[in-house]
């Protein structure tokens, strides 16, 4: 609000003296972005906000957080947000069923969700540093694990771990809808759950507070069924793409600048990302950022091969496999343009 007042004052002053108004003092076009939780796989977007890269495109982001991926999809479908940050598989699945939203860009590679258990629970079930993923998944049997909501990335991730190993998540584990990061940590602390599934930095915060232990780490553990899939994308409805292509291109150009900053000036990019997580302990933030940095993409464009791998993972153990055509789920034209203009590809 203060920036708007300053901008208005600057416009009046410049008009009074007959000088041209600086473009940055003119009103920026606001767009609404919606994501699920506060997680580091959104860092390229956060950096674009904090480094004022959207302003370079004449835009300003109104960031909204909801407690699950399906609610992000609903916001895009209903038109209350122009851009969504959510799982590629969620967008692809919805698009295959006639949903309005499609993938407009690839935002994060590795599936960056950790499985955390309470320290006492991890000790009780016998998790050790040498336990394999297969062994650890078996140890999760009978536990109550927090997820954000049914059908969310956290839900599908834990289910896929069981299904890929011939187990039934509907009977072998209790999945408890809790909400996003802060709610997951609070539920673990109050022993309302035995653990949770979520992205950084929530797992690292739980560890730093002595509440939990990370038992499945997608960056260190061997999880064959997750090879090659893409976790996070930027999505928009086809109506927004058709009616507001300049806005969508501006968003993608700003995010491309964020990715470029991360690759070419990592220390500077880290400072901007840090500004989005001021409440997190410095050491915890740095550890979380260094871990998740491995998954930031070099390209904005989601390829047919990446979509195929992502859908194949989504279909593990499914009695009704989802079939997704690339053209029905992905609109890559503006991402390609942004790459050429910003990343030189």
N, C-alpha and C positions, 0 to 999 in steps of 0.2 A: 504494500500500500504506500509506503514512503517513497518508493521509486516513481510511482505514478504522480505523486504530488510534485516531486522534484522535476519530473519531465514536463509537467504542465507549466510550472514556473519558468523553466528554461525556454519553453515555446513562447510564453508571453514576453519575456525579456528580449529574446532575439527579434520577435516581430516588432517590438517597440523601437528597436534601433535599426530596423531595416535589414538585418543580416539574415542569411539563410539558416534554417533550423537544422541542426545536426540530426542525421538519420536516427541515431541512437536515442534521441530525445523524443522522437515521434512514437506514437502508441504502437506497441508490438501486437501481433496477432496471437491471441491465446488459444492453445489447444489443450485438451485434457488427455492425460495418459493414465492408465490404470494397471496396477500390478498386484501380485499376491505376496504380501509380506515385504520385508526389508532385507534383501539378500544381495550378496556380492556378485552373483551372476548378472545383475543389472548394472554393473559398474560402468560400462561404456555409456549408458544412458545418464547415469548419475554425474559422470564426469562432464558430459555435454551440458548438463544443467549448471554445475558449479563453475565451470570454466566459461560460462556464458556463450557457449557455441551455438545454442539455439538463437540467441540474440543476433548473431552474425547472419542468420537466415531470416531475420525479421519476425521471430517467434518467441513465445515464452510458454513454458510448460506448467500446467496446473497438475501436480502429481497427486494421485489418489491411490490409496492402498486398501485392498479388500482381503478377506481371509481365505480365499480359495481361487484356483484357476477357473472353475465353472462360473464364478461371479465375474471374473474378468471377461469371459466370453459373453456373458449376459449383458455387460455394460456396452460392449461393442455392438452386439445385436440390437440393443435398444437405442443406441445412438447417444448415450450419455458420455461416451468417451470416443475420441477419434483414433487413438493408438493404444494397443494393449501389449503388455509384456507377460508372456505366458509360455507354457509348454508347446513345442511344435506339434506334438502328437495330439494335444487337445484341439488345436486349431484345425489340423488335418482331419481328425475324426469328425468334428462338427461340420466341416466343409463337405465331407463325403456324404453327410446326411442332409445336405441342402442349406447349411448354415450360411449366414451372410459374410462372416469374417474369413479372411485368408492370410497366409503368411506373406509378409512384405519384405522381411529380412531375417537373416540368421544372426542371432545375438550371442549364443554361447554354445560351445561344443559338448564337453563332457557332461554327463548327468551328475550334477554336483550336490546330490543329497546324501547326507551322512546318516547312519543309524547310530543312535546314542542310547546307552543303557545307564540306569542309575549305578553308581559305583558298587553298592551292595548287591545289586541284581547281577551285575557282570561277574562279581566274585562267586555268587551263589551258583550260577549256571556253568561256571568253569571256563570263561573266555581267557585265553592266554595270548601273548604276542605271536605265537606260532600257529594259532588256530587258523584254518583255511576258511574261506567264505562258506563253503559247503557245510563245514562243521559249525560255524557261527549261526548260520540260518537255522540249522536243526536245534541249536540252543535257544532260539527265540520261541520255540513251540510253547504254547500255553501262556505267554506273556501278554500284557496289555500295552500296546504301542500307540502313542499319539500320532495322529495324522492331521492335516488341516481340515479336509472334508472328503466324503466319498467321491470318487472320480477325479480327485486332484492328483498332481504329480507325486505327492508323498504317498498317497494311497496306492497308485499304480506301481510305484517303485518297489514298495515292500511286498506287494502281491506278486510282482514279477520274480522276485528273489525266491519265493516259495514255489511258484508254478514252474519255473525253470529247473527246479530240483525235485519235481514230481510230488510236491506237497500241496495241500489245499488250504489257502489262506482263510477261507470261510470257516474252517473248523480247527485249524492248527494254531491260530493266533487271533487275539482280540484286537481289532483296530478301532481306536477311540477318537472320534472327531474332537479336536481341541481348539483349532485356530492356528494363528501364525506364531512367529518367533517368541515373543514375550509370554504368550499363553502356554506354549510348549514348555518353556523353562519353569514357569510357575507350577504347572501340573506335575512336573517331575519333582520339584522341590517339596511339594505337598504330598508326594507319593500317591497321586491320583492315577499316575501311569508308571509303568516300569521303564519306559524309555520313549523316544520319539524319533521321527524322521524329519529332517529339515536341512536347508542349506546354510552355509556360513554367513554370518559369524555366530549364530545361535548355538551350534554344537560346541564351538570353542569357548564360548562364554560359560556354558554349563560345566565344561571341564575346568576352566579357570576358577570357578566358584566351588569346586570340589563336589559338585552334584552328580556328575556323570562321567562316562568313559565312552569315547568313540570306538565302536566295535566293527563297523563297516565303513571304510573310507574309499570312495570311488576313485581317488587319485593314487591310492597305494595298493588296494586290493585287486586281485584278478577277478573280474566279473565278465566272463566271455559274452554273455547275451547283450551286454551294453556297448560292445565295440562298434564304433562307426555311427552311433546315433547322435542326434542333435537334441539338446535339451530345450533351450530357450529361444524364442523368436519374438520379433515385433510383428504384430498383426493389426489389420484394419479391415473394415467392411469394404466390399466392392463399391458400395455407394460413395463412401468417403474417397476412395481412390479415384473414382470417375469424376466426382464433382469438385474435389479439392486436391488435384494432383500436385499443385505447387506446394501446398502445406505438407503433404506426405513426402515429397522430394526434399523439402527443407528439413524435416525431421531426420530423414535418412542421411542427408549430407552432414548434419550436426553429429549424429551418432558415428558416422564414418570418421569425422574429425576426432571424436573421442577415442576410437580404436587406434587411429594414427598417432595420437598423443601417447597412448599407452605403449605403443611399440617404439616410438622414436624418442620420447622423453619420459621414461617410466617413473622417475622420481617426482616429476611435476604432476603426472597423472595420479600418482598415489596420494599426493596432498589433496587433490580435488576429490578423490574418492573418500578420503578420510573425513572431509567436511560433511559427508552424508552420514557418518557413523561417529559423531562426536561423543556419544554416550558410552562407546565401547572403549575399554582399556587399550592403551597404545600397543602394548605387546600382543594382546589378543587380536587386535585389528591387523597388525603387520603379519602375524602368523596366518590369519585367515586369508588376507589379500595375496600373500605369496603362494598359498596353496591353490586358490581359485584362479590366479593369473594364468595357470597352465591351460585353462579351457577357453580363453577369449579367442575368438576367431580372427583369421587374417582376411576373410572375405565376408561380405554382407549377404551374398547370394546363397540361398539354400539350394543344393543340387538335387537332381532326381535320385542319385545314389544315396544321399543322406536321408532324404524323405523315405526311401524304401527301407533302409535300415531302421529308422525310427518307427515306422508302421509295423515292421516285423517284430520289433520288441513289444509294441503295444498289443500284438496279437498272440503273444505267448500264452498258451493254455486256454485261449478263447474258443468257445463253441460256435461263436458267430464272428469270424475274423472280419476286420474292417478292410475294405478295398478302397484305396485312394488313388485317383489319377492326379499326376503332378499339376496339370493345368487347372484342375478343379480346386486345388488346395493352396497353390502358390502363385503369387503375382510378382515376378522378379524384375520386371522392366525398370522400375524406378530405382531399385537397389543397384542394378547394373549401371545405370546412369550416374548414381552417386559415387560408385566405385571409380568410374572413369574420371569424374570431375575432381574427386578428393584424394583418392588413393592411387590414381594414375594407372589403373588397370583397364 
